[in-house]
């Protein structure tokens, strides 16, 4: 999730666990590479899920996803190609990496 890179004052526990998953992915990728096992992940940006209206006030929900370059929330089907890529041999030279599917938000980290 993009939240692990940006942080969120309302979702502190969520941000922390997502950050831990990134570190876990990087470390496990290095650990298992000698055995030919690749470990990668996907960090979505603002994707419309049931968590959004349940966690945020209506004014934030109304503008959810408008801060990225594409000016919209992602949908679950926007993420699927990244997972298919990681499962395919097309990603055979990748391990310990995170793919950012986030509507054009630049992520460093």
C-alpha positions in Angstrom: 0.0 0.0 0.0 1.1 3.5 -0.7 0.3 4.3 2.9 3.5 2.6 4.1 5.5 5.2 2.2 3.4 8.3 2.9 2.1 7.4 6.4 -1.5 8.3 7.6 -2.5 10.0 10.8 -5.7 8.0 10.9 -4.4 4.6 9.9 -1.2 4.3 12.1 -1.5 0.5 12.7 -2.3 -0.1 9.0 0.7 2.0 7.9 3.1 0.2 10.2 2.0 -3.3 9.1 2.3 -2.3 5.4 5.8 -1.0 6.0 6.7 -4.3 7.7 5.5 -6.2 4.6 7.8 -4.2 2.4 10.8 -5.0 4.6 9.7 -8.6 4.8 9.4 -8.8 1.0 12.9 -7.3 0.4 14.5 -9.6 3.0 12.8 -12.8 2.0 13.6 -12.0 -1.7 17.3 -11.9 -0.8 17.0 -15.0 1.4 15.3 -17.2 -1.1 16.9 -16.0 -4.4 19.7 -18.7 -4.1 17.0 -21.3 -4.2 15.3 -19.9 -7.3 12.3 -18.5 -5.4 11.3 -15.0 -6.2 9.4 -12.8 -3.7 7.9 -9.5 -4.9 4.9 -7.4 -4.0 2.4 -4.8 -5.2 1.8 -1.5 -3.3 -1.5 -0.1 -4.5 -2.3 3.6 -4.3 -5.8 4.8 -3.6 -8.0 1.9 -4.5 -11.7 1.9 -3.8 -12.5 -0.7 -1.1 -15.0 -1.1 1.7 -12.3 0.3 4.1 -12.6 3.8 2.6 -16.2 4.8 3.6 -15.8 2.9 6.9 -12.6 4.7 7.8 -12.9 8.3 6.6 -15.3 11.2 6.8 -17.7 11.8 3.9 -15.8 14.9 2.6 -12.6 12.8 2.3 -14.5 9.9 0.7 -16.0 12.2 -1.9 -12.5 13.2 -3.1 -10.8 9.8 -2.6 -8.1 9.3 -5.2 -8.0 12.8 -6.6 -4.5 13.5 -5.5 -2.8 11.3 -8.0 -1.9 12.2 -11.6 -4.9 10.3 -13.0 -7.3 12.1 -10.7 -9.3 8.9 -9.8 -9.3 6.0 -7.4 -8.0 2.7 -8.6 -10.3 -0.3 -8.9 -9.3 -3.8 -8.0 -9.2 -4.8 -11.7 -6.5 -2.1 -12.2 -4.2 -4.1 -9.9 -4.7 -7.5 -11.5 -2.1 -7.1 -14.4 0.7 -6.4 -11.9 0.0 -9.7 -10.0 -0.2 -11.6 -13.3 3.2 -10.1 -14.4 4.8 -11.2 -11.1 3.4 -14.7 -11.4 4.7 -15.0 -15.0 8.2 -15.7 -16.3 8.3 -12.2 -17.6 9.4 -11.2 -14.1 12.0 -13.9 -13.8 14.8 -11.3 -13.1 13.0 -9.6 -10.2 13.0 -10.4 -6.5 12.6 -8.3 -3.4 10.8 -5.6 -5.4 7.5 -3.7 -5.0 5.5 -2.6 -8.0 3.6 0.6 -7.4 0.2 0.7 -9.1 -1.0 4.1 -7.9 -2.3 6.4 -10.6 1.0 8.2 -11.1 2.3 8.9 -7.6 6.1 9.0 -7.5 7.4 6.8 -4.7 10.9 6.8 -3.4 11.7 4.1 -0.9 
